[in-house]
Amino acid sequence: MTRRADESELVIYVAIDQDSAPLLHADLVRFRKGPKRVQRLRMLALQGLIFETGAQPKPPRPQGGTSAAGGVFSEPTDD
């Protein structure tokens, strides 16, 4: 593991062998070496962290106001 001077990026070199992590190895070997494999590993790590900690990502906040559908999806009013 190498940590850069600015601490904003963490570079990790990972070796995953088939015997110790067969499911992970099989999933990652589908991709050639490169950015798609790295992105898949990042996503799996993040999903594992969310699962392990029980953290739930916040859903996007709805924007107020009227929609292009003529206000059908706007906030209800007391009439």
Wavefront OBJ file of the C-alpha trace (Angstrom):
o trace
v 0.000 0.000 0.000
v 1.337 3.412 -0.953
v 0.019 6.673 0.405
v 0.631 9.829 -1.586
v 1.873 13.007 0.016
v -1.421 14.890 -0.351
v -3.421 12.082 1.368
v -6.315 12.521 -1.103
v -5.558 9.361 -3.048
v -4.774 5.905 -1.743
v -3.028 3.485 -4.099
v -3.304 -0.202 -3.244
v -1.776 -3.136 -5.106
v -3.924 -6.248 -4.694
v -3.157 -9.898 -5.411
v -6.211 -12.148 -5.498
v -5.630 -15.838 -6.042
v -8.269 -18.320 -7.082
v -7.741 -20.631 -4.102
v -8.296 -18.052 -1.362
v -11.138 -16.053 -2.975
v -12.706 -18.118 -5.784
v -15.884 -16.026 -6.182
v -14.031 -12.713 -6.233
v -11.369 -14.069 -8.560
v -13.988 -15.457 -10.987
v -15.874 -12.174 -11.003
v -12.821 -10.005 -11.639
v -11.160 -12.283 -14.204
v -14.125 -11.615 -16.547
v -12.536 -8.241 -17.309
v -9.194 -7.672 -18.965
v -6.537 -5.879 -16.976
v -7.442 -2.228 -16.944
v -9.965 0.371 -15.833
v -13.071 -1.846 -16.013
v -11.530 -4.397 -13.662
v -10.375 -1.658 -11.297
v -13.805 -0.029 -11.312
v -15.467 -3.377 -10.569
v -13.155 -3.942 -7.602
v -13.872 -0.409 -6.323
v -17.613 -0.992 -6.583
v -17.411 -4.350 -4.801
v -15.315 -2.805 -2.027
v -17.787 0.050 -1.568
v -20.782 -2.308 -1.561
v -19.005 -4.497 0.991
v -18.339 -1.499 3.206
v -21.965 -0.359 2.984
v -23.163 -3.880 3.807
v -20.708 -4.308 6.670
v -21.437 -0.976 8.327
v -25.145 -0.952 7.612
v -24.757 2.474 6.030
v -27.529 3.463 3.699
v -26.805 5.924 0.902
v -29.046 8.965 1.105
v -31.673 9.070 -1.632
v -31.604 12.165 -3.834
v -33.735 15.000 -2.502
v -36.694 15.874 -4.693
v -36.602 19.337 -6.178
v -39.587 21.530 -5.302
v -41.673 23.458 -7.788
v -43.665 22.431 -10.789
v -42.679 19.821 -13.282
v -42.857 19.838 -17.057
v -46.103 17.870 -16.712
v -47.993 20.985 -15.604
v -47.548 20.658 -11.867
v -48.857 17.100 -11.549
v -45.876 16.125 -9.423
v -45.555 19.329 -7.416
v -46.055 19.552 -3.671
v -49.687 19.091 -2.506
v -51.533 22.198 -1.351
v -54.431 22.695 1.043
v -57.404 23.711 -1.118
l 1 2 3 4 5 6 7 8 9 10 11 12 13 14 15 16 17 18 19 20 21 22 23 24 25 26 27 28 29 30 31 32 33 34 35 36 37 38 39 40 41 42 43 44 45 46 47 48 49 50 51 52 53 54 55 56 57 58 59 60 61 62 63 64 65 66 67 68 69 70 71 72 73 74 75 76 77 78 79
